[in-house]
């Protein structure tokens, strides 16, 4: 894992924790998949970022993805699992 990937995963974790202060947010890495588990309001959401998506996604695009995740989590309308990059037209 590169230092840029490390930086982006730390930024994602900090962003989710700041925007969802009542949630418990945990991070895990399994191979080339970076998973963020968000427990809030009795539900658990998982957002997964393939390493290739983290490597190729610009900071502003990543922030837009995170805004959508936070909004859906707050509203409780999101699918409980989101694969980042799929929503951005990159496929699974």
KOLVONU-608937 format. One record per residue (C-alpha): x, y, z. Coordinates in Angstrom, 2 decimals, padded with zeros to 5 digits. Example, Ala and Ser with C-alpha at 12.3 -4.5 7.8 and 13.67 -1.06 7.14 Angstrom:
BEGIN
         u         v         w
    012.30   -004.50    007.80
    013.67   -001.06    007.14
This chain:
BEGIN
         u         v         w
    000.00    000.00    000.00
    001.37    003.40   -000.94
    001.62    006.44    001.28
   -001.02    008.15   -000.90
   -003.45    005.29   -000.22
   -002.61    005.52    003.50
   -003.29    009.25    003.41
   -006.62    008.84    001.61
   -007.85    006.11    003.96
   -006.95    008.27    006.97
   -008.80    011.21    005.39
   -011.87    009.05    004.72
   -011.89    007.76    008.30
   -011.50    011.28    009.73
   -014.23    012.64    007.43
   -016.73    009.91    008.33
   -016.04    010.27    012.05
   -016.39    014.06    011.90
   -019.60    014.03    009.85
   -021.19    011.14    011.74
   -020.25    011.88    015.36
   -022.87    009.52    016.81
   -021.70    006.60    014.68
   -018.97    004.09    015.35
   -016.71    004.03    012.29
   -014.13    001.28    011.83
   -011.62    000.66    009.10
   -010.19   -002.59    007.84
   -008.03   -003.53    004.88
   -008.24   -006.93    003.22
   -005.85   -007.21    000.32
   -006.66   -004.44   -002.13
   -010.06   -003.64   -000.58
   -010.44   -000.88    002.01
   -013.62   -001.21    004.08
   -015.25    001.32    006.38
   -017.96   -000.05    008.67
   -020.39    002.54    010.00
   -022.65    001.55    012.90
   -025.40    004.10    013.47
   -028.94    003.89    014.74
   -028.92    000.11    015.07
   -027.80   -000.39    011.47
   -024.36   -001.18    010.09
   -023.30    000.22    006.75
   -020.20   -000.80    004.86
   -018.41    001.33    002.28
   -015.70   -000.42    000.32
   -013.01    001.24   -001.75
   -010.94   -000.91   -004.10
   -007.34    000.27   -003.95
   -007.37    001.10   -007.67
   -010.28    003.50   -007.07
   -008.47    005.22   -004.19
   -005.35    005.53   -006.33
   -007.16    007.04   -009.31
   -009.81    009.22   -007.64
   -009.16    012.94   -007.32
   -009.67    014.51   -003.88
   -012.77    016.49   -004.93
   -014.38    013.39   -006.43
   -013.62    011.41   -003.27
   -015.21    014.16   -001.15
   -018.33    014.04   -003.34
   -018.57    010.27   -002.82
   -018.21    010.73    000.94
   -020.87    013.45    001.04
   -023.29    011.03   -000.62
   -022.39    008.23    001.83
   -022.87    010.53    004.83
   -026.18    011.87    003.51
   -027.55    008.38    002.85
   -026.37    007.13    006.23
   -028.00    010.04    008.06
   -031.26    009.52    006.16
   -031.06    005.75    006.67
   -031.86    005.16    003.00
   -028.56    003.81    001.75
   -027.92    000.29    000.77
   -026.07   -001.23    003.68
   -023.10   -001.93    001.41
   -021.66    000.53   -001.08
   -018.79   -000.25   -003.41
   -017.08    003.04   -004.19
   -016.18    003.42   -007.81
   -019.27    001.55   -008.97
   -021.32    004.71   -008.35
   -018.67    006.70   -010.16
   -019.03    004.58   -013.28
   -015.89    002.54   -012.75
   -017.55   -000.84   -012.19
   -016.92   -003.33   -009.43
